[in-house]
Amino acid sequence: MIKTIELSVASKKSIEMIDITSEIKREVEESRIKEGSVKVFIPHTTAGLTINENSDPFVQKDILSALADVVPESSKFYHLEGNSDAHLKSSLFGVNVELIVHNSQLVLGNWQSVYFCEFDGPRSRKVWVQISGD
Protein backbone atom coordinates (compact mmCIF):
# COMPACT_ATOMS: atom_id res chain seq x y z
CA MET A 1 0.00 0.00 0.00
CA ILE A 2 1.22 3.49 -0.86
CA LYS A 3 -0.57 6.63 0.29
CA THR A 4 0.56 10.16 -0.66
CA ILE A 5 -0.71 13.19 1.22
CA GLU A 6 -0.14 16.92 0.78
CA LEU A 7 -0.04 18.90 4.02
CA SER A 8 -0.02 22.68 4.39
CA VAL A 9 2.28 24.58 6.73
CA ALA A 10 1.94 28.32 7.36
CA SER A 11 5.00 29.98 8.84
CA LYS A 12 4.54 33.14 10.87
CA LYS A 13 8.15 34.32 11.05
CA SER A 14 10.98 34.84 8.58
CA ILE A 15 12.96 32.00 10.18
CA GLU A 16 11.42 29.33 12.40
CA MET A 17 11.18 25.62 13.10
CA ILE A 18 7.67 24.17 13.07
CA ASP A 19 6.99 20.75 14.61
CA ILE A 20 4.99 18.70 12.08
CA THR A 21 5.28 15.35 13.86
CA SER A 22 1.65 15.16 15.01
CA GLU A 23 0.38 15.61 11.44
CA ILE A 24 2.66 12.85 10.18
CA LYS A 25 1.63 10.53 13.05
CA ARG A 26 -2.03 11.18 12.27
CA GLU A 27 -1.52 10.18 8.64
CA VAL A 28 0.33 7.00 9.69
CA GLU A 29 -2.53 6.08 12.04
CA GLU A 30 -5.12 6.69 9.31
CA SER A 31 -3.15 4.53 6.86
CA ARG A 32 -3.38 1.53 9.21
CA ILE A 33 -0.05 0.11 8.08
CA LYS A 34 1.78 -2.08 10.56
CA GLU A 35 5.28 -2.08 9.04
CA GLY A 36 6.75 0.31 6.50
CA SER A 37 8.21 3.73 5.97
CA VAL A 38 7.28 7.37 5.65
CA LYS A 39 8.97 9.76 3.26
CA VAL A 40 8.54 13.46 3.94
CA PHE A 41 9.47 15.90 1.18
CA ILE A 42 9.10 19.65 0.64
CA PRO A 43 9.12 21.22 -2.85
CA HIS A 44 10.77 24.45 -1.69
CA THR A 45 14.27 25.88 -2.16
CA THR A 46 14.20 28.22 0.85
CA ALA A 47 12.99 25.78 3.52
CA GLY A 48 14.21 22.51 4.96
CA LEU A 49 13.37 19.46 7.06
CA THR A 50 15.17 18.04 10.07
CA ILE A 51 14.68 15.73 13.01
CA ASN A 52 15.76 17.12 16.36
CA GLU A 53 14.88 17.59 20.02
CA ASN A 54 11.32 18.47 20.98
CA SER A 55 11.68 18.85 24.75
CA ASP A 56 13.59 22.10 25.22
CA PRO A 57 12.48 24.96 22.92
CA PHE A 58 15.89 26.57 23.36
CA VAL A 59 17.34 23.82 21.15
CA GLN A 60 15.47 25.23 18.14
CA LYS A 61 16.56 28.76 19.07
CA ASP A 62 20.17 27.59 19.37
CA ILE A 63 20.01 25.83 16.00
CA LEU A 64 18.61 28.89 14.25
CA SER A 65 21.09 31.19 16.01
CA ALA A 66 24.08 29.04 15.04
CA LEU A 67 22.75 28.75 11.49
CA ALA A 68 22.56 32.55 11.24
CA ASP A 69 26.24 32.66 12.27
CA VAL A 70 27.21 30.07 9.65
CA VAL A 71 25.10 31.59 6.84
CA PRO A 72 24.35 35.24 7.65
CA GLU A 73 22.20 37.50 5.53
CA SER A 74 24.70 39.28 3.34
CA SER A 75 24.86 41.74 0.49
CA LYS A 76 27.75 39.71 -0.95
CA PHE A 77 25.34 37.29 -2.64
CA TYR A 78 24.52 37.68 -6.32
CA HIS A 79 20.96 36.31 -6.30
CA LEU A 80 18.65 39.23 -7.09
CA GLU A 81 15.82 38.22 -4.74
CA GLY A 82 18.00 38.82 -1.68
CA ASN A 83 17.29 35.45 -0.09
CA SER A 84 20.46 33.53 -0.95
CA ASP A 85 21.01 32.79 2.74
CA ALA A 86 17.68 30.94 2.77
CA HIS A 87 18.71 28.88 -0.28
CA LEU A 88 21.99 27.93 1.39
CA LYS A 89 20.26 27.00 4.66
CA SER A 90 17.82 24.82 2.72
CA SER A 91 20.73 23.03 1.06
CA LEU A 92 22.41 22.44 4.42
CA PHE A 93 19.28 20.94 5.98
CA GLY A 94 17.89 19.15 2.95
CA VAL A 95 14.33 18.82 1.75
CA ASN A 96 13.48 15.27 2.78
CA VAL A 97 13.55 12.85 5.70
CA GLU A 98 12.59 9.18 5.89
CA LEU A 99 11.12 7.47 8.93
CA ILE A 100 10.33 3.89 9.92
CA VAL A 101 6.89 2.61 10.87
CA HIS A 102 6.98 -0.39 13.24
CA ASN A 103 3.95 -1.95 14.96
CA SER A 104 1.78 0.81 13.45
CA GLN A 105 3.86 3.51 15.18
CA LEU A 106 6.22 6.12 13.81
CA VAL A 107 9.71 5.28 15.10
CA LEU A 108 11.30 8.32 16.75
CA GLY A 109 13.46 8.72 19.84
CA ASN A 110 11.92 10.03 23.07
CA TRP A 111 13.03 13.58 22.38
CA GLN A 112 12.75 13.63 18.58
CA SER A 113 10.31 15.48 16.36
CA VAL A 114 10.17 16.26 12.66
CA TYR A 115 10.57 19.97 11.97
CA PHE A 116 9.68 22.04 8.94
CA CYS A 117 12.36 24.75 8.86
CA GLU A 118 11.32 28.07 7.38
CA PHE A 119 14.17 30.25 6.14
CA ASP A 120 12.28 32.80 3.99
CA GLY A 121 8.91 33.41 5.60
CA PRO A 122 6.31 34.02 6.48
CA ARG A 123 4.79 31.85 3.78
CA SER A 124 2.31 29.10 3.06
CA ARG A 125 4.20 25.91 2.25
CA LYS A 126 3.53 22.36 1.14
CA VAL A 127 4.77 19.18 2.78
CA TRP A 128 4.39 15.90 0.95
CA VAL A 129 4.09 12.73 3.01
CA GLN A 130 4.27 9.32 1.38
CA ILE A 131 3.47 6.28 3.50
CA SER A 132 4.27 2.80 2.21
CA GLY A 133 4.03 -0.59 3.83
CA ASP A 134 1.80 -3.45 4.82
C-alpha positions in Angstrom: 0.0 0.0 0.0 1.2 3.5 -0.9 -0.6 6.6 0.3 0.6 10.2 -0.7 -0.7 13.2 1.2 -0.1 16.9 0.8 0.0 18.9 4.0 0.0 22.7 4.4 2.3 24.6 6.7 1.9 28.3 7.4 5.0 30.0 8.8 4.5 33.1 10.9 8.2 34.3 11.1 11.0 34.8 8.6 13.0 32.0 10.2 11.4 29.3 12.4 11.2 25.6 13.1 7.7 24.2 13.1 7.0 20.8 14.6 5.0 18.7 12.1 5.3 15.3 13.9 1.6 15.2 15.0 0.4 15.6 11.4 2.7 12.8 10.2 1.6 10.5 13.0 -2.0 11.2 12.3 -1.5 10.2 8.6 0.3 7.0 9.7 -2.5 6.1 12.0 -5.1 6.7 9.3 -3.1 4.5 6.9 -3.4 1.5 9.2 -0.1 0.1 8.1 1.8 -2.1 10.6 5.3 -2.1 9.0 6.7 0.3 6.5 8.2 3.7 6.0 7.3 7.4 5.7 9.0 9.8 3.3 8.5 13.5 3.9 9.5 15.9 1.2 9.1 19.7 0.6 9.1 21.2 -2.8 10.8 24.4 -1.7 14.3 25.9 -2.2 14.2 28.2 0.9 13.0 25.8 3.5 14.2 22.5 5.0 13.4 19.5 7.1 15.2 18.0 10.1 14.7 15.7 13.0 15.8 17.1 16.4 14.9 17.6 20.0 11.3 18.5 21.0 11.7 18.9 24.7 13.6 22.1 25.2 12.5 25.0 22.9 15.9 26.6 23.4 17.3 23.8 21.1 15.5 25.2 18.1 16.6 28.8 19.1 20.2 27.6 19.4 20.0 25.8 16.0 18.6 28.9 14.2 21.1 31.2 16.0 24.1 29.0 15.0 22.7 28.7 11.5 22.6 32.5 11.2 26.2 32.7 12.3 27.2 30.1 9.6 25.1 31.6 6.8 24.3 35.2 7.7 22.2 37.5 5.5 24.7 39.3 3.3 24.9 41.7 0.5 27.7 39.7 -0.9 25.3 37.3 -2.6 24.5 37.7 -6.3 21.0 36.3 -6.3 18.7 39.2 -7.1 15.8 38.2 -4.7 18.0 38.8 -1.7 17.3 35.4 -0.1 20.5 33.5 -0.9 21.0 32.8 2.7 17.7 30.9 2.8 18.7 28.9 -0.3 22.0 27.9 1.4 20.3 27.0 4.7 17.8 24.8 2.7 20.7 23.0 1.1 22.4 22.4 4.4 19.3 20.9 6.0 17.9 19.1 2.9 14.3 18.8 1.8 13.5 15.3 2.8 13.5 12.8 5.7 12.6 9.2 5.9 11.1 7.5 8.9 10.3 3.9 9.9 6.9 2.6 10.9 7.0 -0.4 13.2 3.9 -2.0 15.0 1.8 0.8 13.4 3.9 3.5 15.2 6.2 6.1 13.8 9.7 5.3 15.1 11.3 8.3 16.7 13.5 8.7 19.8 11.9 10.0 23.1 13.0 13.6 22.4 12.7 13.6 18.6 10.3 15.5 16.4 10.2 16.3 12.7 10.6 20.0 12.0 9.7 22.0 8.9 12.4 24.7 8.9 11.3 28.1 7.4 14.2 30.2 6.1 12.3 32.8 4.0 8.9 33.4 5.6 6.3 34.0 6.5 4.8 31.9 3.8 2.3 29.1 3.1 4.2 25.9 2.3 3.5 22.4 1.1 4.8 19.2 2.8 4.4 15.9 0.9 4.1 12.7 3.0 4.3 9.3 1.4 3.5 6.3 3.5 4.3 2.8 2.2 4.0 -0.6 3.8 1.8 -3.5 4.8 
